[in-house]
């Protein structure tokens, strides 16, 4: 009877040891996954900032183009009318 209990105790210790090893492996894997997720999040934040910067740059360029077109239109209208200089907003 004690032999059976002794074997059972040994098997239980082996199983406990294997369970502890597997838990350590899972925790290590989780740590690696969380680290990669954090790195990916940082990369996405950087990409978002870069895209936002590009959008702002394009908006500035478009605004500049609009102002240039308005100035050209203003001069063209002034020349066509042969009148005194005016600003676009006086039209």
Biopython code that builds the backbone (N, CA, C, O; Angstrom):
import numpy as np
from Bio.PDB.StructureBuilder import StructureBuilder

atoms = [
    (1, "UNK", "N", (0.811, -1.188, 0.000)),
    (1, "UNK", "CA", (0.000, 0.000, 0.000)),
    (1, "UNK", "C", (0.861, 1.261, 0.000)),
    (1, "UNK", "O", (0.584, 2.221, -0.720)),
    (2, "UNK", "N", (1.923, 1.238, 0.833)),
    (2, "UNK", "CA", (2.805, 2.411, 0.863)),
    (2, "UNK", "C", (3.550, 2.545, -0.458)),
    (2, "UNK", "O", (3.876, 3.656, -0.877)),
    (3, "UNK", "N", (3.816, 1.446, -1.101)),
    (3, "UNK", "CA", (4.487, 1.471, -2.388)),
    (3, "UNK", "C", (3.617, 2.191, -3.419)),
    (3, "UNK", "O", (4.128, 2.971, -4.223)),
    (4, "UNK", "N", (2.326, 1.939, -3.403)),
    (4, "UNK", "CA", (1.397, 2.598, -4.320)),
    (4, "UNK", "C", (1.321, 4.085, -3.990)),
    (4, "UNK", "O", (1.323, 4.930, -4.885)),
    (5, "UNK", "N", (1.255, 4.394, -2.704)),
    (5, "UNK", "CA", (1.207, 5.806, -2.302)),
    (5, "UNK", "C", (2.507, 6.512, -2.658)),
    (5, "UNK", "O", (2.489, 7.670, -3.076)),
    (6, "UNK", "N", (3.622, 5.836, -2.499)),
    (6, "UNK", "CA", (4.920, 6.414, -2.853)),
    (6, "UNK", "C", (5.009, 6.695, -4.344)),
    (6, "UNK", "O", (5.472, 7.758, -4.758)),
    (7, "UNK", "N", (4.561, 5.735, -5.149)),
    (7, "UNK", "CA", (4.555, 5.930, -6.603)),
    (7, "UNK", "C", (3.617, 7.074, -6.989)),
    (7, "UNK", "O", (3.936, 7.901, -7.843)),
    (8, "UNK", "N", (2.471, 7.101, -6.348)),
    (8, "UNK", "CA", (1.516, 8.175, -6.616)),
    (8, "UNK", "C", (2.131, 9.531, -6.276)),
    (8, "UNK", "O", (1.975, 10.490, -7.032)),
    (9, "UNK", "N", (2.820, 9.613, -5.157)),
    (9, "UNK", "CA", (3.469, 10.860, -4.741)),
    (9, "UNK", "C", (4.533, 11.270, -5.750)),
    (9, "UNK", "O", (4.631, 12.444, -6.110)),
    (10, "UNK", "N", (5.338, 10.296, -6.212)),
    (10, "UNK", "CA", (6.368, 10.598, -7.218)),
    (10, "UNK", "C", (5.736, 11.110, -8.506)),
    (10, "UNK", "O", (6.178, 12.108, -9.076)),
    (11, "UNK", "N", (4.695, 10.414, -8.957)),
    (11, "UNK", "CA", (4.014, 10.842, -10.181)),
    (11, "UNK", "C", (3.405, 12.231, -10.020)),
    (11, "UNK", "O", (3.441, 13.048, -10.940)),
    (12, "UNK", "N", (2.850, 12.487, -8.843)),
    (12, "UNK", "CA", (2.258, 13.801, -8.583)),
    (12, "UNK", "C", (3.338, 14.887, -8.634)),
    (12, "UNK", "O", (3.101, 15.970, -9.169)),
    (13, "UNK", "N", (4.524, 14.604, -8.080)),
    (13, "UNK", "CA", (5.635, 15.558, -8.106)),
    (13, "UNK", "C", (6.098, 15.800, -9.543)),
    (13, "UNK", "O", (6.384, 16.931, -9.937)),
    (14, "UNK", "N", (6.166, 14.711, -10.317)),
    (14, "UNK", "CA", (6.567, 14.858, -11.726)),
    (14, "UNK", "C", (5.559, 15.735, -12.468)),
    (14, "UNK", "O", (5.937, 16.649, -13.200)),
    (15, "UNK", "N", (4.283, 15.447, -12.273)),
    (15, "UNK", "CA", (3.243, 16.252, -12.921)),
    (15, "UNK", "C", (3.292, 17.709, -12.472)),
    (15, "UNK", "O", (3.148, 18.617, -13.292)),
    (16, "UNK", "N", (3.492, 17.936, -11.183)),
    (16, "UNK", "CA", (3.603, 19.310, -10.676)),
    (16, "UNK", "C", (4.795, 20.023, -11.298)),
    (16, "UNK", "O", (4.710, 21.197, -11.658)),
    (17, "UNK", "N", (5.913, 19.300, -11.421)),
    (17, "UNK", "CA", (7.119, 19.873, -12.015)),
    (17, "UNK", "C", (6.884, 20.220, -13.488)),
    (17, "UNK", "O", (7.266, 21.298, -13.946)),
    (18, "UNK", "N", (6.257, 19.307, -14.222)),
    (18, "UNK", "CA", (5.957, 19.554, -15.636)),
    (18, "UNK", "C", (4.984, 20.721, -15.795)),
    (18, "UNK", "O", (5.125, 21.544, -16.699)),
    (19, "UNK", "N", (4.011, 20.778, -14.916)),
    (19, "UNK", "CA", (3.054, 21.884, -14.964)),
    (19, "UNK", "C", (3.770, 23.215, -14.730)),
    (19, "UNK", "O", (3.498, 24.198, -15.418)),
    (20, "UNK", "N", (4.676, 23.243, -13.766)),
    (20, "UNK", "CA", (5.425, 24.471, -13.475)),
    (20, "UNK", "C", (6.268, 24.879, -14.682)),
    (20, "UNK", "O", (6.345, 26.063, -15.012)),
    (21, "UNK", "N", (6.906, 23.895, -15.349)),
    (21, "UNK", "CA", (7.707, 24.194, -16.543)),
    (21, "UNK", "C", (6.833, 24.787, -17.645)),
    (21, "UNK", "O", (7.198, 25.782, -18.271)),
    (22, "UNK", "N", (5.688, 24.172, -17.874)),
    (22, "UNK", "CA", (4.784, 24.657, -18.918)),
    (22, "UNK", "C", (4.265, 26.057, -18.593)),
    (22, "UNK", "O", (4.138, 26.896, -19.484)),
    (23, "UNK", "N", (3.970, 26.306, -17.336)),
    (23, "UNK", "CA", (3.521, 27.644, -16.938)),
    (23, "UNK", "C", (4.610, 28.684, -17.171)),
    (23, "UNK", "O", (4.329, 29.794, -17.625)),
    (24, "UNK", "N", (5.871, 28.317, -16.856)),
    (24, "UNK", "CA", (6.989, 29.231, -17.111)),
    (24, "UNK", "C", (7.118, 29.518, -18.604)),
    (24, "UNK", "O", (7.335, 30.659, -19.011)),
    (25, "UNK", "N", (6.980, 28.460, -19.423)),
    (25, "UNK", "CA", (7.053, 28.647, -20.876)),
    (25, "UNK", "C", (5.955, 29.592, -21.360)),
    (25, "UNK", "O", (6.203, 30.501, -22.152)),
    (26, "UNK", "N", (4.742, 29.360, -20.870)),
    (26, "UNK", "CA", (3.623, 30.212, -21.273)),
    (26, "UNK", "C", (3.830, 31.660, -20.842)),
    (26, "UNK", "O", (3.530, 32.585, -21.596)),
    (27, "UNK", "N", (4.344, 31.855, -19.630)),
    (27, "UNK", "CA", (4.615, 33.217, -19.160)),
    (27, "UNK", "C", (5.689, 33.875, -20.014)),
    (27, "UNK", "O", (5.588, 35.057, -20.344)),
    (28, "UNK", "N", (6.729, 33.105, -20.376)),
    (28, "UNK", "CA", (7.779, 33.646, -21.239)),
    (28, "UNK", "C", (7.214, 34.028, -22.609)),
    (28, "UNK", "O", (7.515, 35.098, -23.138)),
    (29, "UNK", "N", (6.392, 33.142, -23.175)),
    (29, "UNK", "CA", (5.767, 33.432, -24.468)),
    (29, "UNK", "C", (4.879, 34.668, -24.376)),
    (29, "UNK", "O", (4.875, 35.511, -25.273)),
    (30, "UNK", "N", (4.133, 34.763, -23.292)),
    (30, "UNK", "CA", (3.275, 35.925, -23.095)),
    (30, "UNK", "C", (4.111, 37.199, -23.021)),
    (30, "UNK", "O", (3.748, 38.222, -23.600)),
    (31, "UNK", "N", (5.230, 37.131, -22.307)),
    (31, "UNK", "CA", (6.120, 38.289, -22.219)),
    (31, "UNK", "C", (6.624, 38.713, -23.586)),
    (31, "UNK", "O", (6.669, 39.904, -23.894)),
    (32, "UNK", "N", (7.008, 37.737, -24.412)),
    (32, "UNK", "CA", (7.495, 38.034, -25.760)),
    (32, "UNK", "C", (6.384, 38.663, -26.599)),
    (32, "UNK", "O", (6.604, 39.650, -27.301)),
    (33, "UNK", "N", (5.190, 38.079, -26.516)),
    (33, "UNK", "CA", (4.054, 38.604, -27.281)),
    (33, "UNK", "C", (3.718, 40.025, -26.843)),
    (33, "UNK", "O", (3.481, 40.894, -27.683)),
    (34, "UNK", "N", (3.696, 40.266, -25.539)),
    (34, "UNK", "CA", (3.384, 41.611, -25.040)),
    (34, "UNK", "C", (4.442, 42.622, -25.463)),
    (34, "UNK", "O", (4.124, 43.768, -25.779)),
    (35, "UNK", "N", (5.708, 42.190, -25.467)),
    (35, "UNK", "CA", (6.782, 43.082, -25.908)),
    (35, "UNK", "C", (6.607, 43.435, -27.383)),
    (35, "UNK", "O", (6.751, 44.593, -27.774)),
    (36, "UNK", "N", (6.293, 42.420, -28.205)),
    (36, "UNK", "CA", (6.078, 42.679, -29.634)),
    (36, "UNK", "C", (4.873, 43.591, -29.852)),
    (36, "UNK", "O", (4.901, 44.472, -30.712)),
    (37, "UNK", "N", (3.821, 43.376, -29.074)),
    (37, "UNK", "CA", (2.644, 44.243, -29.183)),
    (37, "UNK", "C", (2.981, 45.688, -28.825)),
    (37, "UNK", "O", (2.533, 46.619, -29.495)),
    (38, "UNK", "N", (3.765, 45.869, -27.777)),
    (38, "UNK", "CA", (4.163, 47.225, -27.374)),
    (38, "UNK", "C", (5.004, 47.877, -28.469)),
    (38, "UNK", "O", (4.829, 49.057, -28.773)),
    (39, "UNK", "N", (5.919, 47.104, -29.058)),
    (39, "UNK", "CA", (6.743, 47.636, -30.144)),
    (39, "UNK", "C", (5.872, 48.001, -31.345)),
    (39, "UNK", "O", (6.067, 49.044, -31.968)),
    (40, "UNK", "N", (4.914, 47.136, -31.663)),
    (40, "UNK", "CA", (4.008, 47.415, -32.780)),
    (40, "UNK", "C", (3.174, 48.659, -32.508)),
    (40, "UNK", "O", (2.937, 49.468, -33.406)),
    (41, "UNK", "N", (2.733, 48.806, -31.263)),
    (41, "UNK", "CA", (1.962, 49.993, -30.905)),
    (41, "UNK", "C", (2.811, 51.249, -31.083)),
    (41, "UNK", "O", (2.336, 52.253, -31.614)),
    (42, "UNK", "N", (4.062, 51.193, -30.639)),
    (42, "UNK", "CA", (4.960, 52.339, -30.809)),
    (42, "UNK", "C", (5.172, 52.646, -32.286)),
    (42, "UNK", "O", (5.171, 53.808, -32.693)),
    (43, "UNK", "N", (5.355, 51.594, -33.090)),
    (43, "UNK", "CA", (5.526, 51.793, -34.531)),
    (43, "UNK", "C", (4.294, 52.468, -35.131)),
    (43, "UNK", "O", (4.413, 53.384, -35.944)),
    (44, "UNK", "N", (3.112, 52.009, -34.724)),
    (44, "UNK", "CA", (1.878, 52.601, -35.240)),
    (44, "UNK", "C", (1.736, 54.063, -34.827)),
    (44, "UNK", "O", (1.282, 54.892, -35.616)),
    (45, "UNK", "N", (2.117, 54.372, -33.610)),
    (45, "UNK", "CA", (2.056, 55.764, -33.153)),
    (45, "UNK", "C", (2.987, 56.627, -34.005)),
    (45, "UNK", "O", (2.616, 57.724, -34.422)),
    (46, "UNK", "N", (4.195, 56.126, -34.259)),
    (46, "UNK", "CA", (5.143, 56.872, -35.091)),
    (46, "UNK", "C", (4.608, 57.045, -36.514)),
    (46, "UNK", "O", (4.715, 58.125, -37.095)),
    (47, "UNK", "N", (4.034, 55.981, -37.071)),
    (47, "UNK", "CA", (3.471, 56.067, -38.419)),
    (47, "UNK", "C", (2.301, 57.042, -38.458)),
    (47, "UNK", "O", (2.143, 57.787, -39.425)),
    (48, "UNK", "N", (1.483, 57.039, -37.410)),
    (48, "UNK", "CA", (0.355, 57.971, -37.347)),
    (48, "UNK", "C", (0.859, 59.412, -37.339)),
    (48, "UNK", "O", (0.314, 60.271, -38.032)),
    (49, "UNK", "N", (1.900, 59.669, -36.551)),
    (49, "UNK", "CA", (2.466, 61.019, -36.507)),
    (49, "UNK", "C", (3.024, 61.420, -37.866)),
    (49, "UNK", "O", (2.856, 62.560, -38.301)),
    (50, "UNK", "N", (3.686, 60.485, -38.533)),
    (50, "UNK", "CA", (4.252, 60.761, -39.851)),
    (50, "UNK", "C", (3.145, 61.053, -40.860)),
    (50, "UNK", "O", (3.242, 62.004, -41.635)),
    (51, "UNK", "N", (2.097, 60.237, -40.851)),
    (51, "UNK", "CA", (0.977, 60.453, -41.769)),
    (51, "UNK", "C", (0.298, 61.788, -41.469)),
    (51, "UNK", "O", (-0.056, 62.523, -42.390)),
    (52, "UNK", "N", (0.116, 62.102, -40.194)),
    (52, "UNK", "CA", (-0.488, 63.391, -39.824)),
    (52, "UNK", "C", (0.358, 64.549, -40.331)),
    (52, "UNK", "O", (-0.170, 65.555, -40.804)),
    (53, "UNK", "N", (1.662, 64.401, -40.228)),
    (53, "UNK", "CA", (2.571, 65.431, -40.726)),
    (53, "UNK", "C", (2.440, 65.584, -42.239)),
    (53, "UNK", "O", (2.411, 66.703, -42.753)),
    (54, "UNK", "N", (2.360, 64.465, -42.947)),
    (54, "UNK", "CA", (2.201, 64.512, -44.405)),
    (54, "UNK", "C", (0.866, 65.154, -44.788)),
    (54, "UNK", "O", (0.796, 65.939, -45.734)),
    (55, "UNK", "N", (-0.182, 64.817, -44.052)),
    (55, "UNK", "CA", (-1.495, 65.411, -44.324)),
    (55, "UNK", "C", (-1.436, 66.924, -44.127)),
    (55, "UNK", "O", (-1.952, 67.680, -44.950)),
    (56, "UNK", "N", (-0.810, 67.362, -43.042)),
    (56, "UNK", "CA", (-0.681, 68.805, -42.787)),
    (56, "UNK", "C", (0.114, 69.481, -43.894)),
    (56, "UNK", "O", (-0.227, 70.578, -44.335)),
    (57, "UNK", "N", (1.176, 68.820, -44.338)),
    (57, "UNK", "CA", (1.997, 69.370, -45.417)),
    (57, "UNK", "C", (1.181, 69.510, -46.697)),
    (57, "UNK", "O", (1.238, 70.543, -47.364)),
    (58, "UNK", "N", (0.427, 68.478, -47.036)),
    (58, "UNK", "CA", (-0.406, 68.529, -48.242)),
    (58, "UNK", "C", (-1.465, 69.622, -48.107)),
    (58, "UNK", "O", (-1.722, 70.354, -49.062)),
    (59, "UNK", "N", (-2.076, 69.735, -46.936)),
    (59, "UNK", "CA", (-3.080, 70.782, -46.723)),
    (59, "UNK", "C", (-2.471, 72.170, -46.895)),
    (59, "UNK", "O", (-3.083, 73.053, -47.495)),
    (60, "UNK", "N", (-1.255, 72.359, -46.362)),
    (60, "UNK", "CA", (-0.575, 73.655, -46.522)),
    (60, "UNK", "C", (-0.297, 73.933, -47.992)),
    (60, "UNK", "O", (-0.501, 75.046, -48.477)),
    (61, "UNK", "N", (0.171, 72.905, -48.693)),
    (61, "UNK", "CA", (0.470, 73.090, -50.120)),
    (61, "UNK", "C", (-0.799, 73.401, -50.903)),
    (61, "UNK", "O", (-0.795, 74.263, -51.781)),
    (62, "UNK", "N", (-1.880, 72.702, -50.587)),
    (62, "UNK", "CA", (-3.140, 72.973, -51.277)),
    (62, "UNK", "C", (-3.627, 74.382, -50.980)),
    (62, "UNK", "O", (-4.129, 75.070, -51.869)),
    (63, "UNK", "N", (-3.482, 74.811, -49.738)),
    (63, "UNK", "CA", (-3.887, 76.168, -49.372)),
    (63, "UNK", "C", (-3.047, 77.177, -50.133)),
    (63, "UNK", "O", (-3.567, 78.175, -50.632)),
    (64, "UNK", "N", (-1.743, 76.919, -50.222)),
    (64, "UNK", "CA", (-0.865, 77.811, -50.978)),
    (64, "UNK", "C", (-1.271, 77.871, -52.433)),
    (64, "UNK", "O", (-1.286, 78.948, -53.029)),
    (65, "UNK", "N", (-1.602, 76.729, -53.015)),
    (65, "UNK", "CA", (-2.030, 76.685, -54.406)),
    (65, "UNK", "C", (-3.315, 77.475, -54.592)),
    (65, "UNK", "O", (-3.468, 78.184, -55.587)),
    (66, "UNK", "N", (-4.226, 77.363, -53.662)),
    (66, "UNK", "CA", (-5.480, 78.101, -53.736)),
    (66, "UNK", "C", (-5.209, 79.596, -53.700)),
    (66, "UNK", "O", (-5.795, 80.355, -54.472)),
    (67, "UNK", "N", (-4.326, 80.019, -52.808)),
    (67, "UNK", "CA", (-4.005, 81.446, -52.712)),
    (67, "UNK", "C", (-3.334, 81.930, -53.994)),
    (67, "UNK", "O", (-3.617, 83.031, -54.465)),
    (68, "UNK", "N", (-2.445, 81.111, -54.562)),
    (68, "UNK", "CA", (-1.800, 81.494, -55.822)),
    (68, "UNK", "C", (-2.841, 81.653, -56.925)),
    (68, "UNK", "O", (-2.795, 82.616, -57.691)),
    (69, "UNK", "N", (-3.773, 80.717, -57.007)),
    (69, "UNK", "CA", (-4.820, 80.797, -58.022)),
    (69, "UNK", "C", (-5.674, 82.043, -57.831)),
    (69, "UNK", "O", (-6.037, 82.704, -58.803)),
    (70, "UNK", "N", (-5.992, 82.364, -56.592)),
    (70, "UNK", "CA", (-6.784, 83.568, -56.324)),
    (70, "UNK", "C", (-6.019, 84.827, -56.728)),
    (70, "UNK", "O", (-6.611, 85.766, -57.259)),
    (71, "UNK", "N", (-4.722, 84.853, -56.484)),
    (71, "UNK", "CA", (-3.917, 86.010, -56.874)),
    (71, "UNK", "C", (-3.860, 86.142, -58.394)),
    (71, "UNK", "O", (-3.963, 87.244, -58.935)),
    (72, "UNK", "N", (-3.693, 85.009, -59.078)),
    (72, "UNK", "CA", (-3.664, 85.038, -60.548)),
    (72, "UNK", "C", (-5.005, 85.518, -61.078)),
    (72, "UNK", "O", (-5.056, 86.333, -61.999)),
    (73, "UNK", "N", (-6.086, 85.016, -60.502)),
    (73, "UNK", "CA", (-7.426, 85.430, -60.905)),
    (73, "UNK", "C", (-7.619, 86.921, -60.661)),
    (73, "UNK", "O", (-8.195, 87.623, -61.493)),
    (74, "UNK", "N", (-7.145, 87.393, -59.540)),
    (74, "UNK", "CA", (-7.274, 88.816, -59.201)),
    (74, "UNK", "C", (-6.559, 89.682, -60.231)),
    (74, "UNK", "O", (-7.120, 90.661, -60.722)),
    (75, "UNK", "N", (-5.335, 89.326, -60.553)),
    (75, "UNK", "CA", (-4.560, 90.100, -61.531)),
    (75, "UNK", "C", (-5.224, 90.019, -62.903)),
    (75, "UNK", "O", (-5.310, 91.019, -63.616)),
    (76, "UNK", "N", (-5.695, 88.824, -63.272)),
    (76, "UNK", "CA", (-6.346, 88.657, -64.578)),
    (76, "UNK", "C", (-7.592, 89.521, -64.683)),
    (76, "UNK", "O", (-7.807, 90.182, -65.698)),
    (77, "UNK", "N", (-8.413, 89.518, -63.641)),
    (77, "UNK", "CA", (-9.618, 90.342, -63.651)),
    (77, "UNK", "C", (-9.271, 91.823, -63.717)),
    (77, "UNK", "O", (-9.936, 92.597, -64.405)),
    (78, "UNK", "N", (-8.237, 92.204, -63.004)),
    (78, "UNK", "CA", (-7.811, 93.599, -63.002)),
    (78, "UNK", "C", (-7.369, 94.008, -64.404)),
    (78, "UNK", "O", (-7.720, 95.087, -64.882)),
    (79, "UNK", "N", (-6.602, 93.147, -65.056)),
    (79, "UNK", "CA", (-6.132, 93.460, -66.401)),
    (79, "UNK", "C", (-7.293, 93.497, -67.395)),
    (79, "UNK", "O", (-7.331, 94.360, -68.272)),
    (80, "UNK", "N", (-8.228, 92.574, -67.262)),
    (80, "UNK", "CA", (-9.376, 92.541, -68.162)),
    (80, "UNK", "C", (-10.250, 93.774, -67.999)),
    (80, "UNK", "O", (-10.781, 94.292, -68.982)),
    (81, "UNK", "N", (-10.401, 94.238, -66.798)),
    (81, "UNK", "CA", (-11.259, 95.394, -66.549)),
    (81, "UNK", "C", (-10.524, 96.701, -66.822)),
    (81, "UNK", "O", (-11.148, 97.746, -67.010)),
    (82, "UNK", "N", (-9.201, 96.637, -66.842)),
    (82, "UNK", "CA", (-8.416, 97.842, -67.057)),
    (82, "UNK", "C", (-8.651, 98.872, -65.976)),
    (82, "UNK", "O", (-8.537, 100.073, -66.222)),
    (83, "UNK", "N", (-8.971, 98.421, -64.808)),
    (83, "UNK", "CA", (-9.271, 99.343, -63.719)),
    (83, "UNK", "C", (-8.174, 99.325, -62.675)),
    (83, "UNK", "O", (-7.138, 98.675, -62.817)),
    (84, "UNK", "N", (-8.453, 100.067, -61.626)),
    (84, "UNK", "CA", (-7.489, 100.155, -60.531)),
    (84, "UNK", "C", (-7.322, 98.785, -59.870)),
    (84, "UNK", "O", (-8.211, 97.937, -59.952)),
    (85, "UNK", "N", (-6.195, 98.580, -59.225)),
    (85, "UNK", "CA", (-5.974, 97.325, -58.509)),
    (85, "UNK", "C", (-7.027, 97.129, -57.419)),
    (85, "UNK", "O", (-7.471, 98.091, -56.793)),
    (86, "UNK", "N", (-7.410, 95.912, -57.206)),
    (86, "UNK", "CA", (-8.368, 95.580, -56.162)),
    (86, "UNK", "C", (-7.976, 94.232, -55.566)),
    (86, "UNK", "O", (-7.137, 93.507, -56.101)),
    (87, "UNK", "N", (-8.588, 93.939, -54.486)),
    (87, "UNK", "CA", (-8.342, 92.618, -53.900)),
    (87, "UNK", "C", (-9.484, 91.701, -54.295)),
    (87, "UNK", "O", (-10.578, 92.152, -54.634)),
    (88, "UNK", "N", (-9.218, 90.441, -54.245)),
    (88, "UNK", "CA", (-10.223, 89.452, -54.640)),
    (88, "UNK", "C", (-11.484, 89.606, -53.808)),
    (88, "UNK", "O", (-12.586, 89.353, -54.296)),
    (89, "UNK", "N", (-11.337, 90.007, -52.591)),
    (89, "UNK", "CA", (-12.479, 90.079, -51.677)),
    (89, "UNK", "C", (-13.404, 91.255, -51.989)),
    (89, "UNK", "O", (-14.520, 91.312, -51.472)),
    (90, "UNK", "N", (-12.959, 92.188, -52.824)),
    (90, "UNK", "CA", (-13.798, 93.325, -53.195)),
    (90, "UNK", "C", (-14.746, 92.989, -54.347)),
    (90, "UNK", "O", (-15.618, 93.789, -54.683)),
    (91, "UNK", "N", (-14.585, 91.843, -54.937)),
    (91, "UNK", "CA", (-15.398, 91.468, -56.103)),
    (91, "UNK", "C", (-16.838, 91.239, -55.690)),
    (91, "UNK", "O", (-17.677, 90.916, -56.530)),
]
sb = StructureBuilder()
sb.init_structure("model")
sb.init_model(0)
sb.init_chain("A")
sb.init_seg("    ")
for serial, (resi, resn, name, xyz) in enumerate(atoms, 1):
    if name == "N":
        sb.init_residue(resn, " ", resi, " ")
    sb.init_atom(name, np.array(xyz, "f"), 0.0, 1.0, " ", f" {name:<3s}", serial, name[0])
structure = sb.get_structure()
